[in-house]
Every structure is written in structure tokens, then in C-alpha cells.
Amino acid sequence: MQHQEFETPEELRDTIKCFWHNTKDFGEQLSGFEVIPDGYAEIIFHFGSPCSISYDGVLQSLPSPFMVGLLNEPVTFYAKSRLEIIGIRCFPWTVFDLLGLPSGKGGIHVFEHPVAQLQSTLNKCVQAGRIEEAIAQVKQYFLDARSRIPADSMLFKAGVAMREANGSMPVSQVAAAAHATIRTLERKFKQSSGHTVKDVSALIRFEQVRNQLWLYPDSNIAGLAHELGYTDQSHLSREFKRYSGTTPAAFARQAKKVNQALSNDFVAFVQA
């Protein structure tokens, strides 16, 4: 597996965390790969092998692009041969406004949008190995899109506060950081993301635990619980199992077994 991340232009940093490219050869047999929840929404362009998901036991191909919204549990995708992905990692409270789409709850979003017109151009770049050129095309598209929507300083300030606190900040303090009342913040947050501040904060906090255990599987779980503001280790374990389907200890054992050390950043979308 090869993973690259690309810096976000200054003008997009209030809406997009980063751009990334990932490639993996799955071999001739159809293989599943699991995506574990985090605090971001991903817009996914894919090339080469079709990318599929199972609905009621039936595999259905996903168009390019599609969106992975906030997840409440792991999701398994399927591919074979060589699969390449260009991803746009967005803050969930901005992604729908950026695309001009009505907000929705988490999960996989298949949508019709002019951004799909990039597919042909990006495919030519990917096939020729010109990944940086493909990323530049995507960046320019979203720079143009961003220039057409008004900035929402309330959501931006709220998002910064939530991220800096690793999801452990109470809603009242998030509202204070955004210079808004709790009621106004909750209304605008739900309207923009489809989720409550508390929902997203919980995923951000889970994401911190997940990343720490993936990179440092020998981390002390009780210490993580204290550091991230969980009531105790049992509280952390319940939340972790809710989102990942497994316990923190089992996840850490798997991380140690796989020994995946691609970079200091967790590869959110594709895992071996």
C-alpha cells in the first residue's frame, strides 16, 4: 500500500483537512477492507478496480465520486486488482455546504454533482502516474467552490475548539468558543452536518484513542481515558466498542500484529 497526503491551501483550511492518494493491489480475488469511524467526512474518487459495498448481502458498485460521511460503526468495502483513490478529507460541518447539498446523517452518500465531471481528467492523470497534477485539479475545483459560499465563522470557531480539545469539550464550552448560544450552535451545526455537536465530539474523541492505539499499541488505556476526559476506562471501552465493534485491547493487539507504520498519520480510508 502507498499513501500520500497533500497540504490544503490556506483558503480551504476552514473546510478541508487534507487531500490524499492511496493505491493498493488486492490481487485477483475480491477482498474486503474495513473503514473505521473517525471525525471526518471523505469525498472519494476511485480508479482501476471497481469499489463496492454490500447491501443486504448483495455487492453494489459505488460510483466515483461518493462520500463517506460520519460512521457509527465500521464499514467494509470490496475490491480486487489495483485500486487507486484520491480522497478529500473534509470537516463534517462544512462538507455539505461546500458541495451545495442538503445535509444528511452518516454513512455512504451516493450523489449527483458537477464534481463528478473531474473523473475523466483525474483518471488520465492517475493512469499516467501524474498524481500531483490530479491533486492540483481537485484543489482548484474546491478553491473555486469555496469562493462561492460565505464563510461561517461560528462553525469554524466551534470546529477549531472541538478539534483542539480532542472532542472532550462540553457543548456549553464549544458554544462559548464560537461566541454563540448553545441553542443557536446546535441548530446551525445540525443543519450543516446532520449531526449534533455531541455526536461529532464523541467521534473526534474516539478517533484520538484509535490513532493512539494504532500507532502505539502498548499505550496505557486507563491513562488514555484520563487524558481524553472519559469518566473511566470502562467508559472509554464502551465507546470504543460502540464505534469499532471491538475492545481497545483487541484493537491494540491487532495493530501490533499488523505493525503498519506508513507514517505518523492514521490512514483513515484504506487499511490492510
N, C-alpha and C positions, 0 to 999 in steps of 0.2 A: 504494500500500500504506500502511496506517496501523497503527502498532504502539504499544501502551501496556503498561507494566509497573506492577504494583501491589505495594506493600510487604507483606511477610509479617508477620503478628502475632508478637509475641515468643514466644508459646507454641509456635509452629510452626517456629521458625528452625533447630531441630536436624534437621528432616525436609524442609522445603520451602524452596527458594531464593527463588522469587517466583511470582506469578500474572501472567498476561499475556493480552492480547486483540490479535488481529490480523485485519484484514479486507483482502481483495483482490478486485478484479473481473478475472476471466480472459478475459472476452469470450465469444462464442458458441461458439468452437472449444475442444475439450478440450485442455488444456495441462498439461504436466508441470512440477513444481517439485521441486528437489533439496534433500534434507536431509543435511547433512554431520555426521559424528560429533562428539560432544563428551562431557564427563564427567558428563552429567545424564541422568535418565530423565524423560520428559514424559508426563503424562496429558492426553489431547486430547479436548475436546468440540468438535464442529463443527456448523455450521448453514448453511442455504441450499443451495448446491451439494453434491451427494454428493462424498465424498472417497474415492478409490480407489487401489489399488496393483496392480501387475502381478505375477502369479504364473505362471511358465512361459508368458509371452506373453498371458495372459488377464487382463483387468481384473476385479478383485473389489472391490465396495464395502466400505468399512470401517464398522463400527457406531460410534455415539457413546455413550460414550467408548471410546477404545482407548489403548494405551500404546506409546510409542516407547522401548524400552529402550536400553541401550548398543549402539551400532552399530560394526561393524568396517569398514564401507565405506559410501559414500553410498547413499541410498535415494531413489527418485523416486516422488512421489505425483502424482495426476492430479485435475483439477477443471475446471469451466467455470462461467461466470457469476460470481455473487458467492459467495465462501466466507468465512465468519467462524469464527474459532477462539478458544476460551478454553482456555488451557493452564495446567497446574500443573507447574512445573519442580522436580523432586524430586532429592534426593541418592540415588544408586542403591543405597546400602547401607541405605536406610530405606523405600523406596517399597513394597516387597512387604509388609513388616511393617505399614505404615500402612494398606494395603488388606486385610490379613489373607489374603494369597495366598501360595502356595508360590513361592519364588524361581525364576527361570529365566534362561537366557543371553540375550544381547542380541537385538535385532530387534523386530519388531512383535508385540505381545501383544494378542490379542482375548480378552476375559474377561467372564464374567458376574459382576456385583457390584451390590449395592444402590445404589452411587453413580450408576448409570445412571438411577435414578429422578429425578435432578436435571434430566435432559434437557428435559422438558416445561416446567418452570419457567424454566430458563435460556433456552430458545428464545423464550418470550414476552417475556422481558426484552430479549433481543438484537433481536428484531423491532421492539420499541418504542424501541430505542436507549438502553435503560437499562443500560448496560454496568457501571457501578459497582454497581448493585443485583445484577446477575448475579454479579459477583466477590464481593460480600458473602455471597451464598448459598453459593458454593463455599467461601469461607473458613470459614463457620460449620460446614459439613459436616465439614471436615477438623479444625477445632478439636474437635468432638465425637469424631471418630475418634481423634485424637491422645490425648485424655484417657482412652481405654480401653486404651492399650497402655503397658507400662512403658518408661521411658527406659533406653537402653543407653549409659551414659557411655563405655564403651570404644570403641564405634563412632563416637560423636560426637567424642571426642578424636582418634581416628585420622583421621576425615574432615577436621576442622579443620586438623590437621597437614599432610595431603596437599594441601589447597587452599592453605594459606598458603605452602607450598613449590612451588606450581605443578606438582605432580606429579613433582618431581625428587628427593624424599626417598627413600632406600633403605628397604626393608621393615623392616630392623632398627631404624632410627630412628623409623619410624611406630609400631612396637610399643612402643618406649621412651616415645614421647609419649602413647600410650594406656595406659601402665602395665600392659602385658601381655607375655607371651612371644610370640615370632613364631608358634609353633605355634597358640596359642590365638587370636591375632588372625586368622590366616589361616583357621582353621576357622569362626570366627564371621562373618568377612567374606564368605566363600564361601557360607555358609548364608543370610545375609541378602540378598546381592546376586546370587548366581550367578556371581560373578567373583572373581578373586584381587586382592589389593592391587596387585600389579604391573600387572595388566590395566587397572585403573581409573586408576592413576597415569599410565600411558602415554597414556591418552585425555585426562586433565587437561592433561598437558604439550602434547600435540598441539593441544588447544583454545586454549592460550595463543598458540601460533605462528599458528594460523588466525586468531584475533581480531586479533592484531597486524598481520598482513599484510592483512587485510580493511580495517582502519581506517587503516593506514599502509603502503600498498603499496611505498613506497620504502625500507622498513626493510632494514637490512643482515642478510642471512640468516646469515652467519658469526657476527655479533655475537649474534643470537638464539640460535644453537646454544650459544655460550659462556654466555650469560646463563641459559639454562634447563637447563644441565647435560648436554647431549648430548656425546658423545665428540668430534665434529667436525661440520662442515657436511654431510658425506656421510651421517652417522648421522641427522641431522635430516631430510635429504631422503628417505632410505629410509622413515623412519617416517611422514613426511608423505604420501608417495605411497601407502603401505600403507592409510592411513585415508581419504584424499581421492580417490585414483585419478589424481592429477596431481602435478606438481612444485611446490615452493613458488614458484618464479619464474613458472610459468604461472598459478598461482592469484593471485599478486600482480598480474600483467598484467590478468587478468580483473576483479579488484577495482577497479583503476584505470579500466578501461573502463566498468564499470557505474556507478562513482562513487556508490555507495549510502551516503548519510550520514544515516540515520534518527536515530541517537543515538550515544552512546558505548558502547552495549551491542550486541553482535552479535545479530541476530535469528536465533535458532538454528533455528526450525522452518520458516518460510516465507522463501524467497529469490526475488527477481525473476529 
